[in-house]
Amino acid sequence: MPIFTQSRWMYFLIVRANTNNEILSFKVWDADLDTVLDISSEIVFTSDDAYGTVDTPFLMEAINNYSLLMAVSDSVTVDEDVATTLAILDNDIYNLNVLPTIVILALPLHGSVEVSGSTIIYQSDLNWSGMDQLTYVVSNPWYSDTALVNVQVQPINDPPMDFNQLSPINNTVITLSSDNLSDTLIFSWESSIDVENDAITYSFSLTDQLTILNLCTTSDSTCLLTYQEILSAINDNGYSSITGTWQIIASDSDLEMFATNGPFVLTIDAANISTEGQNQLPGEFCLYENYPNPFNPVTTIHYVLPQRSDVQITIYDVMGYEVSTLVSEIQDAGYKSILWDASNISSGIYFYQIRAGEFVQTRKMIFLK
């Protein structure tokens, strides 16, 4: 049976009698902590005394046990752009009565760290994801040790970045008259950026009477509405003027970002034009330049019909081959527009042509991806 001696510096010594060639193994522990020393190798003690008297004993002593300290490397997974507390001491080995000091030895390449008591706070660089690494040192008055922390930063979807509206500027007032019905109201804004390179679409948030306007959803940074279309909407809804706010929303199909400097107030006054006056027919055929031009991938084509006509609007490539037919129908007289979405074709130079009765006109446009 083991024989326990009195404690020495809180540690116990174990003495065991044995027979020749008996394999012995030992553990040493203190009264308050977990096991601090485990002799895993086997010790064979052979006595030269045939009569079994006590030979020279094998003696183990624990010296300076408070220096026990072992830093163990960690691997953690964190979310992009989120400050995360790393409890690095949780798997380190140390005397619980002597809390070790933490010092950063090598900073991460793609983030920042801050020591906070017994933890490290890690923050990845903005919009960065991937594998990062840092090295730290733990120490007490007697010993120190070094370990790594491997940090896997998981990507998260970011919304489109901040952007501004451009025109019409805030508090714009537009007065419609018989002289400017062929004009076009151009809404424009800066392009937003998506850090994951997701496709961005832009839409309108409208309030009050501006909700009657039929405004586009587009991947471009402009949207066009003819004064004639605006006047028709005003009269169809029984107004003489409309006012409200507009604001652009950028979306990556999952997250949204509203224009930073919006919303803008817009007033459109049509009080000076009677319903009869606005219905006066245009005097001649016309095919306007598409807008925007160059474009990517959507553009708007405006045209005017002074009379009811059989209208054909066709897109051709530079070799003269037909690419798309946008309009092929009989239309009433008036101010018209049509969108062309070129998402499924190659970038380059294209021509669009209108045929309305005997009227034929062709214009060039440029598609840039």
PyMOL commands that set and color helices and strands:
alter all, ss='L'
color gray80, all
select helices_A, chain A and resi 65-67+88-91+208-212+227-236+275-278
alter helices_A, ss='H'
color red, helices_A
select strands_A, chain A and resi 3-4+14-15+23-29+35-44+69-70+74-79+84-86+93-94+101-106+111-116+119-124+130-139+144-154+165-167+172-175+184-189+201-206+222-226+241-251+256-258+264-269+286-287+298-305+309-317+322-331+334-341+348-356+359-367
alter strands_A, ss='S'
color yellow, strands_A
deselect
rebuild
show_as cartoon
